[in-house]
Amino acid sequence: MVEVLFLIGILVAIFVGFNIGGSSTGVAFGPAVGAGTVSKLGAAALMTIFALAGGHFVGREVVKTLGSGLVESEFTMTVSIVVLFFIGFALFLSNVVGVPASTSMTAVGAMAGLGIAQGTLDWEAMGEIVSWWLVSPVIAFWISGVIGRYFYPALVERFAIPQTDGSLLALDRSGAIPRPTMGENTTLRELVGTLLVVGIGCYMAFSAGASNVANAVAPLVGNGSLEMTPAILLGGGAIGLGAFTIARRTMDTVGNDLTDLPLLAALLVATVSSTIVTFLSALGVPASFVIIATMSIVGLGWGRATRTTKISDTVTGNGETPEVSVGALTADAPDAPTVGGQAGTPSEKHKQPIGEPEDIPKAADLFEPETTARVILTQNFVPAVATLAAYLVFKFVPIF
């Protein structure tokens, strides 16, 4: 019986990691895939490698927090299976509709449901986690807002990434050993920029692994069924399985449907978000990458769109509130591509000096309204489902 429960626990953990991979890969590599800089297959392979690395080098502290620091209940194998099932099922719902949900919030929600039902929730630890959940998006917003308001135009002029026709790389077969060279139309700036886009995606995958591997295996580590290293390998491998299969829909949602975000803006959002998530993971705090990244996008757009408005006016309500849009993030450099693959730059004759009112587009260009509403609803609904379901089962089913 013990062996059967252990096998079921492993399968459920794989199911959770599978759905984490489906959700997180879209967030990490959606911009790169949408811009055509990496294929979905290549994104899945990179996601697998770097998620494993993040879980191994940073994610151990998060495993400890979720495995023993959040609830004082004993993680028997049966309890672990039920908790993991609710995490996986809730994430599965989000992947069915192709929306990346917050895996950390879902996992913490399921464990909090257990702790509340049994009266064993460590409210101090829960309070610390929730506090960081509230503070970290605000930090992401203001960092990105400052970049958008004061540094984005200069960054565009220096680092805008052009895209030319034809293959990025070609194979030179003139020598004894074929070697890769730049494509016929490829510029050095395009090559470096493309490598940077992919590199940032790998960094995001690392931070996602640091935060999310624990969500798949922490209960099994907490009950002593698995040691730390095998558990991380199991979780990382399951994330890779999801990346190669169901992640295609979330990559399409983030890369094409949600917004035409310029590549430079996507890189800035990825860097800010990944750094915050990696920092919190090192502290043992399960972080919501999805929400942090979303607020980073909003902050970058707000900063870019408020260049003609004093910050004191936007805070006190004096003056007219500017409309924030991805158009406000549009690169002021020739042929700057967007995440959706379209050129995001006005022609030279339409450019306005920084700060001109004509340079601030309408808010309607920010997101596709229907897709954005679906994303926000799902991101809040999924953790709520996991929390409520876990509470009801552990509260009213006698076997637990």
C-alpha positions in Angstrom: 0.0 0.0 0.0 2.9 2.4 0.9 4.5 1.7 -2.5 1.3 2.3 -4.3 0.8 5.7 -2.6 4.4 6.6 -3.3 3.9 5.9 -7.0 0.7 7.9 -7.0 2.5 10.8 -5.3 5.2 10.7 -8.0 2.7 10.7 -10.8 0.7 13.6 -9.2 4.0 15.6 -8.8 4.8 15.0 -12.4 1.3 16.2 -13.3 1.9 19.4 -11.3 5.3 20.0 -12.9 3.8 19.3 -16.3 1.3 22.0 -15.9 3.9 24.4 -14.4 6.0 23.9 -17.6 2.9 24.6 -19.7 2.3 27.9 -17.9 5.8 29.2 -17.2 7.3 28.5 -20.6 4.9 31.0 -22.2 5.9 33.7 -19.8 9.6 33.0 -20.3 9.8 32.5 -24.0 6.6 33.9 -25.4 8.2 37.2 -26.4 11.1 35.4 -28.1 8.8 33.0 -29.9 6.4 35.8 -30.9 9.3 37.8 -32.4 10.5 34.8 -34.3 13.9 34.7 -32.6 13.5 31.1 -31.3 11.3 28.2 -32.3 8.8 26.6 -29.9 10.9 23.5 -29.9 14.0 25.4 -29.0 12.2 27.3 -26.3 11.0 24.1 -24.7 14.6 22.7 -24.7 16.0 25.9 -23.2 13.2 26.0 -20.6 14.0 22.5 -19.5 17.7 23.1 -19.0 17.4 26.5 -17.2 14.4 25.6 -15.0 16.4 22.6 -13.7 19.4 24.9 -13.1 17.2 27.4 -11.2 15.6 24.7 -9.1 19.0 23.2 -8.3 21.0 26.4 -7.4 18.3 28.7 -5.9 15.0 26.8 -5.5 16.0 24.7 -2.5 15.0 27.4 -0.1 11.5 27.6 -1.6 11.2 23.8 -1.3 12.0 24.1 2.4 9.4 26.9 2.9 6.6 25.0 1.2 7.7 21.6 2.5 7.9 22.5 6.2 7.7 26.2 6.9 4.2 27.2 5.9 2.0 24.6 7.6 2.6 22.6 10.7 0.4 19.7 9.5 2.2 16.4 8.9 2.6 15.8 5.2 1.6 12.2 5.1 1.7 10.7 1.6 -2.1 10.9 1.3 -2.1 14.6 2.3 0.7 15.3 -0.1 -1.1 13.6 -3.0 -4.3 15.6 -2.3 -2.4 19.0 -2.1 -0.4 18.3 -5.2 -3.6 17.2 -7.0 -5.3 20.5 -6.3 -2.3 22.5 -7.4 -2.0 20.5 -10.7 -5.8 20.5 -11.4 -6.0 24.3 -10.9 -3.0 24.9 -13.2 -4.5 22.5 -15.7 -7.6 24.6 -15.9 -5.4 27.7 -16.8 -3.5 25.8 -19.4 -6.7 24.5 -21.1 -7.6 28.2 -21.8 -4.1 29.0 -22.8 -3.4 31.5 -20.0 -0.3 31.5 -17.8 -1.4 31.4 -14.1 0.6 32.1 -11.0 1.9 28.7 -10.0 3.3 30.0 -6.7 0.0 31.5 -5.6 -1.8 28.3 -6.6 0.6 26.1 -4.6 0.6 28.4 -1.5 -3.2 28.6 -1.8 -3.6 24.8 -1.7 -1.3 24.5 1.3 -3.0 27.4 3.0 -6.4 25.6 2.5 -4.9 22.6 4.3 -3.5 24.7 7.1 -6.7 26.7 7.7 -8.9 23.5 7.7 -6.7 21.8 10.3 -5.7 24.9 12.2 -2.0 24.4 11.5 -1.3 27.3 9.2 1.8 29.3 10.2 0.2 32.8 10.0 3.5 34.6 10.5 5.1 32.8 7.5 1.9 33.3 5.5 1.9 36.9 6.3 5.5 37.3 5.2 4.7 35.6 1.9 1.6 37.7 1.3 3.5 40.9 2.2 6.1 40.1 -0.5 3.3 39.4 -2.9 1.9 42.9 -2.3 5.2 44.7 -2.3 7.1 43.0 -5.2 4.6 44.1 -7.9 4.8 47.6 -6.6 8.6 47.5 -6.8 8.4 46.1 -10.3 6.0 48.8 -11.3 8.2 51.7 -10.0 11.5 50.3 -11.3 10.0 49.9 -14.7 8.2 53.2 -14.5 11.5 55.1 -13.8 13.2 53.3 -16.7 10.3 54.1 -19.0 10.1 57.8 -17.9 13.8 58.7 -17.9 15.9 56.1 -19.7 13.8 54.3 -22.3 14.3 56.7 -25.2 18.1 56.6 -24.7 18.1 52.8 -24.4 16.1 52.5 -27.6 18.7 54.5 -29.5 21.5 52.4 -28.2 19.9 48.9 -28.1 16.9 48.7 -30.5 17.0 45.3 -32.2 16.3 45.4 -36.0 15.1 42.4 -38.0 16.2 41.8 -41.6 14.9 39.4 -44.2 16.4 35.9 -44.5 18.0 33.6 -42.0 19.8 34.9 -39.0 22.7 32.4 -39.5 24.1 30.5 -42.5 26.4 27.5 -42.7 29.7 28.1 -44.4 30.8 24.9 -46.1 33.9 26.2 -47.9 36.3 24.8 -45.4 36.9 21.2 -44.2 34.6 21.8 -41.3 31.3 23.7 -41.8 31.0 26.7 -39.6 28.1 29.0 -38.8 28.2 32.6 -40.2 25.9 35.5 -40.2 23.1 35.4 -42.8 23.3 37.3 -46.0 21.3 40.3 -44.6 22.1 39.8 -40.9 23.8 42.7 -39.1 26.1 42.3 -36.1 23.6 44.4 -34.1 20.7 42.0 -35.1 22.8 39.0 -34.2 23.8 40.3 -30.7 20.2 41.5 -30.1 18.7 38.2 -31.0 21.2 36.4 -28.7 20.2 38.8 -26.0 16.5 38.1 -26.4 17.1 34.4 -26.1 19.5 34.9 -23.2 16.9 36.9 -21.3 14.4 34.1 -21.9 16.9 31.7 -20.4 17.3 33.9 -17.4 13.5 34.0 -17.0 13.4 30.2 -17.2 16.1 30.1 -14.5 14.0 32.3 -12.2 10.9 30.3 -12.9 12.6 27.1 -12.0 14.0 28.7 -8.8 10.5 29.7 -7.8 8.3 26.9 -9.2 10.1 23.6 -9.0 9.2 23.6 -5.3 5.5 23.8 -6.2 5.6 20.3 -7.7 7.7 18.5 -5.1 7.7 20.3 -1.8 5.1 18.0 -0.1 7.1 14.9 -1.1 10.2 16.5 0.4 8.3 17.6 3.4 7.1 14.0 4.2 10.5 12.5 3.6 9.5 10.5 0.5 12.1 12.2 -1.6 15.5 13.8 -0.9 16.1 17.3 -2.2 18.2 16.6 -5.3 16.1 13.8 -6.7 13.0 15.9 -6.0 14.4 18.9 -8.0 15.3 16.6 -10.9 11.8 15.2 -10.9 10.2 18.6 -10.8 12.5 20.1 -13.4 12.0 17.1 -15.7 8.2 17.4 -15.4 8.4 21.1 -16.2 10.4 20.2 -19.3 7.7 17.7 -20.3 5.1 20.5 -20.1 7.3 22.8 -22.0 7.5 20.4 -24.9 3.8 19.7 -25.1 1.0 22.0 -23.7 3.2 25.2 -23.5 2.5 25.9 -27.2 -0.8 27.6 -26.3 0.6 29.8 -23.6 3.5 30.8 -25.9 1.0 31.9 -28.5 -1.1 33.9 -25.9 1.9 35.8 -24.5 3.8 36.0 -27.8 1.1 37.0 -30.2 -2.4 37.6 -28.7 -1.8 39.7 -25.6 0.1 42.7 -26.8 2.5 43.9 -29.5 5.2 44.7 -27.1 8.5 46.0 -28.6 11.4 43.6 -28.1 13.4 46.1 -26.1 10.5 46.6 -23.7 10.1 42.8 -23.4 13.8 42.5 -22.5 13.5 45.2 -19.8 10.3 43.6 -18.4 12.0 40.2 -18.3 15.1 41.5 -16.6 13.3 43.4 -13.9 10.8 40.6 -13.2 13.4 37.8 -13.2 15.7 39.6 -10.9 12.9 40.2 -8.4 11.7 36.6 -8.5 15.2 35.2 -8.2 15.9 37.4 -5.2 12.7 36.3 -3.5 13.4 32.7 -4.2 16.8 33.0 -2.6 14.9 34.2 0.5 12.6 31.2 0.4 9.6 33.2 -0.7 7.4 31.7 -3.4 7.0 34.6 -5.9 4.3 35.2 -8.5 6.3 35.8 -11.7 3.1 36.4 -13.8 1.9 39.2 -11.6 5.3 40.8 -11.2 5.9 40.7 -15.0 2.4 42.2 -15.6 3.0 45.1 -13.3 6.4 45.7 -14.9 4.8 46.0 -18.3 2.2 48.5 -16.9 4.9 50.4 -15.1 7.1 50.7 -18.2 4.1 51.9 -20.2 3.1 54.4 -17.5 6.6 55.8 -17.3 6.8 56.2 -21.0 3.4 57.8 -21.4 3.8 60.3 -18.5 6.9 61.9 -19.9 5.0 65.2 -20.3 3.4 65.0 -16.8 4.9 65.9 -13.5 4.9 62.9 -11.1 3.4 65.2 -8.4 0.5 65.9 -10.7 -0.2 62.2 -11.3 0.0 61.4 -7.6 -2.2 64.4 -6.3 -4.6 64.3 -9.2 -3.7 67.7 -10.5 -3.7 67.9 -14.2 -5.0 65.4 -16.7 -4.3 61.7 -16.1 -2.3 60.3 -19.1 -3.4 57.2 -20.9 -0.9 54.3 -20.8 -0.4 52.2 -23.9 2.1 49.8 -25.5 2.3 52.4 -28.2 4.0 54.5 -25.5 6.7 51.9 -25.5 7.1 51.8 -29.2 10.8 52.0 -30.1 12.0 55.2 -31.6 14.4 53.4 -33.9 14.1 52.1 -37.5 12.3 48.8 -38.0 12.1 48.0 -34.3 10.2 44.7 -34.0 7.4 44.0 -31.5 6.7 40.8 -29.7 3.9 40.1 -32.1 6.3 40.3 -34.9 5.2 43.7 -36.4 7.4 46.7 -36.8 6.8 49.1 -33.9 8.4 52.2 -35.1 6.9 55.3 -36.8 8.7 56.6 -39.9 11.3 59.2 -39.5 8.9 62.0 -40.6 6.4 61.0 -37.9 8.8 61.0 -35.0 8.2 63.6 -32.3 10.8 65.0 -29.9 10.6 63.3 -26.5 7.9 64.9 -24.5 5.7 66.1 -27.4 2.0 65.3 -26.7 1.7 63.6 -30.1 4.1 61.0 -28.9 1.6 59.7 -26.4 -0.8 57.3 -28.1 -4.2 56.1 -26.9 -4.7 53.6 -24.1 -6.7 51.3 -26.5 -3.4 50.2 -28.0 -2.1 48.7 -24.7 -3.7 45.3 -24.7 -6.3 43.3 -26.6 -9.2 44.0 -24.1 -10.8 40.5 -24.3 -7.5 38.7 -23.9 -6.4 40.9 -21.1 -9.7 40.4 -19.2 -9.4 36.6 -19.6 -5.8 36.7 -18.3 -6.6 38.8 -15.2 -9.7 36.7 -14.4 -7.8 33.4 -14.7 -4.8 34.6 -12.7 -7.1 35.3 -9.7 -9.5 32.4 -10.2 -7.0 29.6 -10.4 -5.4 30.2 -6.9 -8.9 30.7 -5.4 -10.0 27.3 -6.8 -7.0 25.5 -5.3 -7.4 27.2 -1.9 -11.1 26.6 -1.6 -11.0 23.0 -2.9 -8.2 22.1 -0.4 -10.0 23.7 2.5 -13.3 21.9 1.8 -11.7 18.5 1.4 -9.4 18.7 4.4 -12.2 20.2 6.5 -15.1 17.9 5.7 -13.6 14.6 4.4 -13.0 12.5 7.6 -10.2 10.4 6.1 -7.9 13.4 6.2 
